[in-house]
Amino acid sequence: MTVYTNLQELPIFNNAVITIGTFDGVHYGHQQILELMKSAAKQVNGETVIITFHPHPRKIIGNHKAPVYLLNTLDEKINLLEKHGIDHLIIVPFTEKFAQQLAEDYIAEFLVNTFHPHTIIIGHDHRFGKDRTGDFQLLKDKAPEFGYEVKEIPGYMLKDITISSTKIREALLIGDIETAHDLLGYDYFFTGKVVVGNQLGRTIGYPTANLQIADENKLIPSNGVYAVLVTNEKLKINRQGGMMNIGFRPTVEGTLRMIEINIFDFDQTIYGETLTVTLKKHLRSEAKFSGLDALKVQLEKDKQAALKALLNGQ
């Protein structure tokens, strides 16, 4: 898959079959559209082209004070789409100026002059242009003038995407990892940099890597303890088992929400390194214990529960 971030450097695509969307999560619902695109492209010996926007349009034209929590960072989305055999991904910088295009100009200048589409695959509920006045019907009305075909994404697919995206977010926010994974079609993961913590875990035999998540929009699951797999190619850590705590550490009167990972059978100093953490199972909710001794006893129970979950492939 070729990724473009500069519209001035695009090639002339061969019978481009395009669709437009955020594709956050690249979950089972999205994957149906990807298959629809690939099938349409095969019929015309064409290329699949996904157009997405960065930053998320809601950050530009929505309520700027409202947080936008996303299932994927941009890099994660790129990697996931590549696995599904898409030919081209175009990442369009979404700005106030772009949002103010008239719907007719969006079609003529942006879609047609930039991508020369053979086919546009879009949902009946898709809106574009200033004040979101452009829609599926306008694209159809303009098709004879510009010589492209328009195919509608079936309503059931759009419904699946909306329902799935909502359910995935809701599931992650209550620690229902199994439901999230079923709907995603893969295990939820996030990436962060190891930063210096207070090193309390080390004093009770459970040293932790404290993660700082770079993307403020990345959805972090609910507080609690999880069985996880940890990866860092540079350090040759390949899906190493561990347990993770997300929360405020009430036993030691913590006030900041932290992500702490105890990597099993691992004792390297890795400050400044980047770890990818894959969630496998939610073990328990965050709890306050009577002291460090009681916490240490619970951590051993958590470790055994995590090892069992990882052994069973959960």
Helices and strands as residue ranges (DSSP letters): E 2-4, G 7-9, E 16-20, H 28-43, E 47-54, H 57-61, H 74-82, E 88-93, H 96-99, H 103-105, I 106-112, H 113-115, E 117-123, G 130-132, H 136-146, E 149-153, H 155-173, H 177-184, E 189-195, H 200-203, E 209-212, E 224-232, E 237-247, G 250-252, E 258-263, E 274-284, H 292-311
